Amino acid sequence: MPRPWFPKFRGRFKSFSVSISTNREQGTDSRLLVYSQGSRAVVLRYLWIKYLWDELSKDEMKLFLSMSEVINSDIIYGALRATLKIGKDLLRQRLQNCPFLPQDLPYTIRQYHGYKRIDVEIHEFTRSLPKVPKYSGYVRSSSRVGSKSSRGASFLDPLDINEDDYADNKFDWYIYLTVDDRFLLSQ
């Protein structure tokens, strides 16, 4: 399928692409090409709020789940998981009652009506990856292989411990959104 170069809507637009899958054996890369009136962050917020208040199309859902920002955002990822357990109505209710939700994340119906004006076009295309030269395993001499000494790990090396890896105080949005209010009142 040829790659579309211009969107169907009029006016200025921005574009970006998101990789869906890469097949190294066949040498293909499937991507989604997105044309929109806003940046990538605006498209993410548009898909998020449309997910909350409406239904996403098949291509929109594929784009939403393929964007790396969704997996990296604790709030959105926790809300996606919580939707399976409590449903969208209760999820929207709990998000609106949340006192410490970030201001840049839209969640109200009024904000959704504002984001409806954004035009987003999604096209799927496949591109060929360049051929990778095959490795024969031939080595001209043993000096090209690298170090011959077997130097193991030294106990004198300083340990690099990242304290963030062991911090247990990370807020879990999934638990916050799915815990029953009656349970909280009984505590």
Stockholm file with secondary structure:
# STOCKHOLM 1.0

chainA/1-187         MPRPWFPKFRGRFKSFSVSISTNREQGTDSRLLVYSQGSRAVVLRYLWIKYLWDELSKDEMKLFLSMSEVINSDIIYGALRATLKIGKDLLRQRLQNCPFLPQDLPYTIRQYHGYKRIDVEIHEFTRSLPKVPKYSGYVRSSSRVGSKSSRGASFLDPLDINEDDYADNKFDWYIYLTVDDRFLLSQ
#=GR chainA/1-187 SS CCCCCSCSSCSCCEEEEEEEEEETTTTEEEEEEEEESSCHHHHHHHHHHHHHHSCCCHHHHHHHHHCHHHHHCHHHHHHHHHHHHHCHHHHHHHHHTCTTCCTTSCCSHHHHHHHTTCCEEEEEEEEECCCCCCCCCCCSCGGGTCCCSCCCCCTTSCCCCCGGGGCCCCCCHHHHHHSCHHHHHHC
#=GC SS_cons         CCCCCSCSSCSCCEEEEEEEEEETTTTEEEEEEEEESSCHHHHHHHHHHHHHHSCCCHHHHHHHHHCHHHHHCHHHHHHHHHHHHHCHHHHHHHHHTCTTCCTTSCCSHHHHHHHTTCCEEEEEEEEECCCCCCCCCCCSCGGGTCCCSCCCCCTTSCCCCCGGGGCCCCCCHHHHHHSCHHHHHHC
//
